[in-house]
Amino acid sequence: MSGNHSYERPRSACAPLLVVAAIIRGPDGRILLSQRPAHKHKGGCWEFPGGKVEQGESLADALARELHEELGLSVLACQPFMTVQHDYPELSVRLCFREVTAFAGQPSGREGQPVQWFEPAALSELDFPEANQPVVRGLALPDHWLILPSPLPTDWHDALPRSIQAGATLVYLRGVSDQQQLRELVQCCHAHGAQALVADDSELAQAVGADGVHLRHQSALARTERPPLPWVSVACHDAPSLAHAQALGADMAVLSPVKATPTHPEQPGMGWAQFQTLAEGTPIPIYALGGVTPEDLSAARAAGARGVAGIRAFWRR
Ligand SMILES: Nc1nc2c([nH]c(=O)n2[C@@H]2O[C@H](COP(=O)(O)OP(=O)(O)OP(=O)(O)O)[C@@H](O)[C@H]2O)c(=O)[nH]1
């Protein structure tokens, strides 16, 4: 904690307040949260432990300092998770979330703040600062998103479970028109612990037992309401489509193309810098698509993505 407890928007500059916050998972998968003191901005809300980055301090140093001061923990390893920019009426914040993958010490609220471990599924019931919503939703999503190759490879009975086991626990079942085959694909996803989305059609999703829909670009633009399903994703290419995904109440967006792909070599790709600008302006978990492989996860996270999506590079034959 720094000594300055004021949270008024600085009069001279409107640069967002830079904050680093930690997603700390215990060995049992629960997540550590602390409760903000009543007198502070967003007092009484649960938060991911952290605080303001001081002048000249790196994010890693700020995180290490805050977790030591607030919880008595030493950070041994961490990686970017998501970056969220949010405008409260009274101040703008740029929240850099880091996933702490190794730490030493027993956490305790060293400043008298309540701290508690929560099951990930319990987070959606808690009162968080508004800026945290994309992260709370993002925590329920996987790092990897698999888009089914089309036409469906004949060896899918082996390759789909292998791809899910490699981490793609969200699967977009595209390009399959046969309902019976779609049902089998959904069952295969569920049997291996993955959720399944179908393209655009919520009635079809319900008929085949899928968990949601992925709205293609034009189909999303033609809608004014969110389909009534647990998961809704939207294909986006620019700021207006991301804004529309947000207005629909989508749970996530897939932003493409990040890089040129063999199928669309004429499209140059927006690159990570533009991706970052778009992702940070959008309060929805965003997946990077287009010439991206599972190995791009760190670059994608550093650019504010929740994860990476793809076809061939995510398909394990
Ligand atoms: N630490 C933390 N801050 C958050 C989260 N979400 C969120 O909107 N914030 C906002 O980010 C800002 C962080 O400031 P802070 O009060 O925690 O900073 P600090 O530890 O340096 O405290 P200080 O005021 O005692 O110097 C606050 O405006 C807070 O409302 C979160 O999950 N964790």
Ligand as a Chemical Component Dictionary entry (heavy atoms), coordinates in Angstrom:
data_LIG
# 
_chem_comp.id                   LIG 
_chem_comp.type                 NON-POLYMER 
_chem_comp.pdbx_formal_charge   0 
_chem_comp.three_letter_code    LIG 
# 
loop_
_chem_comp_atom.comp_id 
_chem_comp_atom.atom_id 
_chem_comp_atom.alt_atom_id 
_chem_comp_atom.type_symbol 
_chem_comp_atom.charge 
_chem_comp_atom.model_Cartn_x 
_chem_comp_atom.model_Cartn_y 
_chem_comp_atom.model_Cartn_z 
_chem_comp_atom.pdbx_ordinal 
LIG N1  N1  N 0 -6.227  -4.252 -5.446 1  
LIG C1  C1  C 0 -7.280  -4.220 -6.229 2  
LIG N2  N2  N 0 -7.776  -3.016 -6.647 3  
LIG C2  C2  C 0 -8.854  -3.025 -7.441 4  
LIG C3  C3  C 0 -9.465  -4.238 -7.870 5  
LIG N3  N3  N 0 -10.528 -3.931 -8.677 6  
LIG C4  C4  C 0 -10.588 -2.561 -8.754 7  
LIG O1  O1  O 0 -11.408 -1.920 -9.402 8  
LIG N4  N4  N 0 -9.585  -2.023 -8.010 9  
LIG C5  C5  C 0 -9.380  -0.580 -7.875 10 
LIG O2  O2  O 0 -8.008  -0.262 -8.089 11 
LIG C6  C6  C 0 -7.569  0.722  -7.163 12 
LIG C7  C7  C 0 -6.460  0.046  -6.354 13 
LIG O3  O3  O 0 -6.125  0.761  -5.292 14 
LIG P1  P1  P 0 -5.813  0.210  -3.823 15 
LIG O4  O4  O 0 -6.609  1.029  -2.914 16 
LIG O5  O5  O 0 -5.968  -1.263 -3.697 17 
LIG O6  O6  O 0 -4.300  0.567  -3.821 18 
LIG P2  P2  P 0 -3.275  0.448  -2.635 19 
LIG O7  O7  O 0 -3.288  -0.966 -2.119 20 
LIG O8  O8  O 0 -1.993  0.966  -3.186 21 
LIG O9  O9  O 0 -3.943  1.306  -1.494 22 
LIG P3  P3  P 0 -3.780  2.703  -0.818 23 
LIG O10 O10 O 0 -5.004  3.463  -1.253 24 
LIG O11 O11 O 0 -3.774  2.378  0.611  25 
LIG O12 O12 O 0 -2.521  3.321  -1.326 26 
LIG C8  C8  C 0 -8.789  1.100  -6.313 27 
LIG O13 O13 O 0 -9.429  2.207  -6.876 28 
LIG C9  C9  C 0 -9.684  -0.123 -6.445 29 
LIG O14 O14 O 0 -11.057 0.182  -6.281 30 
LIG C10 C10 C 0 -8.943  -5.476 -7.432 31 
LIG O15 O15 O 0 -9.409  -6.575 -7.759 32 
LIG N5  N5  N 0 -7.854  -5.414 -6.620 33 
# 
loop_
_chem_comp_bond.comp_id 
_chem_comp_bond.atom_id_1 
_chem_comp_bond.atom_id_2 
_chem_comp_bond.value_order 
_chem_comp_bond.pdbx_ordinal 
LIG N1  C1  SING 1  
LIG C1  N2  DOUB 2  
LIG C1  N5  SING 3  
LIG N2  C2  SING 4  
LIG C2  C3  DOUB 5  
LIG C2  N4  SING 6  
LIG C3  N3  SING 7  
LIG C3  C10 SING 8  
LIG N3  C4  SING 9  
LIG C4  O1  DOUB 10 
LIG C4  N4  SING 11 
LIG N4  C5  SING 12 
LIG C5  O2  SING 13 
LIG C5  C9  SING 14 
LIG O2  C6  SING 15 
LIG C6  C7  SING 16 
LIG C6  C8  SING 17 
LIG C7  O3  SING 18 
LIG O3  P1  SING 19 
LIG P1  O4  DOUB 20 
LIG P1  O5  SING 21 
LIG P1  O6  SING 22 
LIG O6  P2  SING 23 
LIG P2  O7  DOUB 24 
LIG P2  O8  SING 25 
LIG P2  O9  SING 26 
LIG O9  P3  SING 27 
LIG P3  O10 DOUB 28 
LIG P3  O11 SING 29 
LIG P3  O12 SING 30 
LIG C8  O13 SING 31 
LIG C8  C9  SING 32 
LIG C9  O14 SING 33 
LIG C10 O15 DOUB 34 
LIG C10 N5  SING 35 
# 
